Amino acid sequence: MKTACEVAKNEGFLPGIFAGANIHGAIELAKKLGKGHAVVTVSPDGGDRYLSTALFNE
């Protein structure tokens, strides 16, 4: 959930919980692979359904 909130604040994209998990995994994999590699992920949900939950209450 932390990554979903960070993406929403810093990138202007409102991911859901599962998209946040995918983005987090992609970031960790990119760090492990290092420069010269590309990592692609998908956003399986949007944050609009989570606006009334603790995910975006900050």
C-alpha positions as CSV (number, residue, x, y, z in Angstrom):
1,M,0.0,0.0,0.0
2,K,2.9,2.3,0.6
3,T,4.0,2.1,-3.0
4,A,0.5,2.9,-4.2
5,C,0.4,6.0,-2.1
6,E,3.9,7.1,-3.2
7,V,2.9,6.6,-6.9
8,A,-0.3,8.6,-6.4
9,K,1.6,11.5,-4.8
10,N,4.7,11.6,-7.0
11,E,3.5,10.3,-10.4
12,G,-0.1,11.6,-10.7
13,F,-1.3,8.0,-11.3
14,L,-3.9,6.5,-8.9
15,P,-3.0,2.8,-8.6
16,G,-5.0,0.3,-6.6
17,I,-3.6,-2.1,-4.0
18,F,-2.7,-4.8,-6.6
19,A,-1.2,-2.3,-9.0
20,G,0.9,-0.9,-6.1
21,A,2.2,-4.4,-5.4
22,N,3.1,-4.9,-9.1
23,I,4.9,-1.5,-9.2
24,H,6.8,-2.4,-6.0
25,G,7.9,-5.7,-7.4
26,A,8.9,-4.1,-10.7
27,I,11.0,-1.5,-8.8
28,E,12.7,-4.2,-6.7
29,L,13.4,-6.3,-9.8
30,A,14.8,-3.3,-11.7
31,K,17.2,-2.6,-8.8
32,K,18.3,-6.2,-8.8
33,L,18.9,-6.3,-12.6
34,G,20.6,-2.9,-12.7
35,K,21.2,-0.6,-15.7
36,G,20.7,-1.8,-19.2
37,H,17.5,-3.8,-18.5
38,A,13.9,-3.0,-18.9
39,V,11.1,-4.1,-16.6
40,V,7.4,-4.0,-17.6
41,T,4.4,-4.5,-15.3
42,V,0.6,-4.1,-15.6
43,S,-1.9,-2.2,-13.5
44,P,-4.6,-4.7,-12.7
45,D,-6.7,-2.2,-10.7
46,G,-7.3,1.5,-10.2
47,G,-7.3,3.4,-6.9
48,D,-10.7,4.9,-7.4
49,R,-12.3,2.0,-5.7
50,Y,-10.1,2.5,-2.7
51,L,-10.6,6.2,-2.1
52,S,-12.8,5.7,0.9
53,T,-10.4,3.2,2.5
54,A,-7.3,3.6,4.6
55,L,-5.2,3.5,1.5
56,F,-5.6,7.1,0.6
57,N,-6.7,8.6,3.9
58,E,-3.4,10.6,4.4
